Amino acid sequence: MSQSCGTPKCEHISRGLCDCCQNNLCLQHLTEHNALLISQLNLLTDEINALGDRLNSFNIHEAVINGRQKLEEWRKDCHEKVDHFFEKKRQKLDRLIAKKLDKQQEEILCIQSKVSKLVREQEAIRQDIDSLTSTIRHLKDEMNKIEEACIQVDTHPLMLYDSLVQVREINEDTLDLSTLSPVYRALGNPTGSYTALASSDQFLLIHQNPNLCLVDKEMNIVKQGLWIHKSIFDICWSSTLDRFIVVEENNIFLVDERTMTIETVKTVEKRGWLSCTCSDASLFLSTNV
């Protein structure tokens, strides 16, 4: 028995079952449904072609320009730090040599004065000759050491870790903790130690009750000094002053990493300080109110 077309108000006899709507349709409506599918397929074709055109015109250099700029800034900053560190060591080397030369010059002038006096007064004895001979021999030995580069310079290779620069996709929905590098080294704090810390180009400054301690990259304490003041609220490093800045409850201190001397900054008024940071030119402080 023939069925009617499933389209409302259509009185034609069904000619087949439409796969898309599962209705029995007449020939006209089957043709219309087929034309609709074809038109939708054409739209999908246009969309995929548009995506292909976008992909072909995609400029990879523009897409990574921000990332490359950050990498370039990081490279420049590293070079500046290496140059600054090199200059400090070069100046130290020059100072050591100059100090030895100055000492040698003083001793030569002294013995020249003695010889001139003996020649002028014509009163030299064997003991004077022996003493001068011994002193001159010593000065020759010292001069030989200077000329043979008596200053030893030990260098260690600059260590670069892969985690120094991380390149990864941005995922706004989740935090991928696997991108964090594993714990490198751990250093426990004695009871009563303050938690503030800061790093210079070479060392980490931390408080390990009762001392302020300088820690190297291997987490070894290389220097320490007794901290006799109140609670440490914050610490930062000033490359301009070449000092650590330590914020205590009411005072500001400068800590020299070479000598571990602690100096009070008397030009800053006493306030209820809380935290600090600095630029090349300014110190920024916040209060606890």
NORSULNOR-V963461 format. One record per residue. PSI is psi in whole degrees, -180 to 180 (none if undefined). D_LAST is the distance of its C-alpha to the last C-alpha in Angstrom with 1 decimal. Layout:
# NORSULNOR-V963461
PSI_D_LAST ; PSI_D_LAST
This chain:
# NORSULNOR-V963461
131_91.1 ; 145_89.2 ; 153_85.6 ; 160_84.1 ; 136_81.2 ; -7_77.9 ; 130_76.5 ; 138_76.3 ; 6_79.3 ; 129_81.1 ; 5_84.6 ; 158_85.6 ; 141_86.5 ; 139_84.0 ; -8_84.7 ; 167_82.0 ; 123_78.8 ; 126_75.7 ; -31_73.3 ; -34_70.2 ; -2_70.6 ; 36_73.2 ; 148_75.4 ; 121_79.2 ; 155_79.5 ; 174_82.4 ; -38_83.2 ; -46_81.5 ; -29_78.2 ; -41_78.3 ; -42_78.6 ; -44_75.7 ; -39_73.5 ; -40_74.5 ; -36_73.7 ; -42_70.2 ; -41_69.5 ; -40_70.9 ; -38_68.6 ; -38_65.5 ; -38_66.6 ; -39_66.9 ; -43_63.3 ; -38_62.1 ; -41_64.2 ; -40_62.6 ; -45_59.0 ; -33_59.8 ; -39_61.5 ; -41_58.4 ; -39_56.2 ; -41_58.7 ; -40_58.5 ; -41_54.7 ; -41_54.9 ; -30_57.6 ; 2_55.6 ; 130_52.3 ; 105_51.1 ; -31_49.5 ; -40_48.3 ; -33_46.2 ; -32_44.8 ; 13_43.5 ; -38_42.5 ; -42_38.7 ; -42_39.3 ; -35_41.6 ; -41_39.2 ; -42_36.5 ; -40_39.2 ; -41_40.2 ; -40_36.6 ; -43_36.3 ; -44_39.7 ; -43_38.9 ; -42_35.6 ; -43_37.6 ; -41_40.3 ; -40_38.0 ; -40_36.4 ; -43_40.0 ; -41_41.1 ; -43_38.2 ; -43_38.9 ; -44_42.6 ; -40_42.1 ; -44_40.2 ; -36_43.0 ; -43_45.6 ; -38_44.3 ; -42_44.1 ; -45_47.7 ; -39_48.8 ; -41_47.2 ; -44_49.0 ; -44_52.3 ; -37_51.8 ; -43_51.0 ; -40_54.3 ; -40_56.2 ; -43_55.0 ; -41_55.9 ; -41_59.3 ; -42_59.8 ; -44_59.1 ; -37_61.6 ; -44_64.3 ; -39_64.0 ; -47_64.3 ; -32_67.4 ; -40_68.9 ; -42_68.5 ; -44_70.3 ; -44_73.1 ; -40_73.6 ; -44_73.8 ; -39_76.4 ; -42_78.4 ; -41_78.3 ; -13_79.4 ; 43_81.8 ; 29_81.0 ; 141_79.8 ; 171_80.7 ; -38_80.8 ; -37_77.5 ; -44_75.8 ; -45_77.2 ; -42_76.1 ; -45_72.6 ; -40_72.3 ; -44_73.8 ; -43_71.3 ; -42_68.3 ; -39_69.5 ; -42_70.0 ; -43_66.4 ; -36_65.2 ; -43_67.3 ; -43_65.8 ; -39_62.2 ; -39_63.2 ; -41_64.6 ; -42_61.3 ; -44_59.4 ; -26_61.9 ; 17_61.8 ; 76_58.0 ; -7_56.9 ; 126_53.3 ; 133_52.7 ; 116_50.3 ; 129_49.3 ; 154_47.8 ; 144_46.6 ; 141_46.9 ; 122_43.7 ; 124_42.8 ; 123_42.0 ; 145_41.0 ; -30_41.8 ; -6_38.2 ; -36_36.9 ; 122_37.9 ; 127_38.2 ; 115_40.2 ; 162_40.2 ; 150_40.6 ; 126_37.6 ; 107_37.6 ; -16_35.1 ; -32_36.0 ; 157_35.6 ; 115_33.8 ; 99_36.5 ; -13_35.4 ; -16_38.7 ; -15_37.6 ; 139_35.2 ; 152_36.9 ; 164_37.7 ; 126_36.0 ; -49_37.3 ; 150_36.5 ; 144_34.4 ; 115_32.9 ; 154_31.7 ; 131_28.9 ; 157_29.7 ; 136_27.8 ; 0_24.7 ; 146_24.1 ; 151_20.7 ; -12_20.7 ; 147_19.3 ; 161_22.3 ; 160_23.5 ; 143_27.0 ; -163_29.0 ; -20_32.4 ; -34_34.0 ; 161_31.8 ; 131_28.9 ; 121_26.6 ; 166_25.5 ; 124_24.9 ; 102_27.7 ; 122_27.3 ; 21_28.0 ; 153_28.5 ; 131_27.0 ; 139_29.6 ; 128_31.0 ; 132_32.6 ; -176_35.3 ; -16_36.2 ; 9_38.4 ; 32_35.5 ; 137_37.1 ; 114_35.2 ; -27_36.7 ; 156_34.7 ; 155_32.3 ; 146_30.7 ; 130_29.4 ; 112_25.6 ; 8_25.2 ; -169_21.6 ; -167_18.5 ; 138_17.0 ; 120_16.9 ; -36_13.9 ; 161_15.6 ; 142_18.9 ; 168_20.5 ; 133_23.9 ; 113_24.9 ; -25_28.6 ; -48_28.7 ; -18_28.0 ; 42_29.7 ; 154_27.0 ; 144_24.3 ; 122_20.7 ; 125_18.9 ; 119_15.2 ; 179_15.0 ; -45_12.4 ; -5_12.8 ; 162_15.7 ; 136_17.2 ; 150_20.7 ; 132_23.6 ; 122_26.1 ; 119_29.6 ; -18_31.1 ; -39_34.6 ; -13_34.3 ; 24_31.1 ; 144_30.3 ; 120_26.7 ; 132_25.7 ; 135_22.7 ; 104_21.4 ; -11_21.7 ; -6_21.2 ; 128_17.4 ; 154_15.5 ; 126_13.7 ; 176_9.9 ; 80_7.5 ; 153_8.7 ; -48_8.7 ; 167_11.6 ; 158_14.3 ; 172_17.5 ; 155_20.2 ; -168_23.2 ; -24_26.4 ; -21_25.2 ; 152_21.4 ; 131_18.5 ; 129_15.3 ; 143_12.0 ; 155_8.5 ; 167_5.4 ; 13_3.8 ; none_0.0
